[in-house]
Amino acid sequence: MLKIFGSLISLAAGIAGAKIVDAIWEKATGDGPPKGTDALENTLRSTLVFGLVSGAVRTLIQVLTNRETQKAINRFARTRSQV
């Protein structure tokens, strides 16, 4: 049960992170993020930069979320075993 909850939190954090990266990209460049087949007018440079930034942010969010979720699961297990 707790592992499923942790997975859901990680998924939600990843989606939120993607939305944040998209919003920051749009605000910084004035253009939408280069995603999908309709983004053929974007340069290879902007597409690569977006991919690198997006991947780094998503990985960072996933690692931090997994660590904090595991800490919470361990705390819950410790308090449960003390009861």
N, C-alpha and C positions, 0 to 999 in steps of 0.2 A: 504494500500500500504506500509506504513512504517513498519507495523508489519511483513509483508512478507519479507521485506528487512532485518529486524532484525533477523528473523528466518534463512534466508540464510546466514547471517554473522555468526550466532552462529553455523550453520552446517559446514561452511567452517573452522571456528576456531577449531571445534572439530576434523575434518579430519586432519588439520595441526598438531594439538596436538598429535594425534595418530601416525602420521608419525614421529614426533620428538621423542616421547617415544620409538618407535620401533628402530629408529636410535641410540639413546643413549643406549638402552638395548644391541643392537648388538655390539656397540663399547666397552661397559663395560664388557660384558661377553664373547664376541667372538662368540656367537651363535645367531641365529635368535630368535625372540620373540616366546614364546610357545603359538602358536595359532593353532586352527583347529585340525583335527584328525591325521595329519601327524606329530604332535609334541609329540608322545607317548614316545620318548626316554628322554624327560625332566623330571626332578624330580618334585615331588609334591611341594617341597619347592620353587623351582624356578618359578613354575607356579603360586603359591599363591602370591609370592612377585611381580611378573609381574602384576598380576591382581590387587593387592592393589595399586601399583604405577600408573598403567595405569588408574584405576578408579579415584584415587585422582587427577591426572593431568587433566583428562577430566572434572571432576566436577569443579575444580578450573577455568579452561578455560571457561566453560559454564557460571559460575556465573559472572566472570569478564566481559565476552562479553555481557551478558544480562544487567548488570549494565551500562556499557558504552553505549550500544545501547539505553537503556531507557533514559539516560542523553541526548544523541544526539537528540532523538525524542522530548523530552521536550524542548530543546533549539530551535529546528526547529519550534515547535508549538508556542513558545513564540514570535519568530521573525516574524512568519507568522501572528500572531494576531496583532502585532504592525503596520503592513503595512496597 
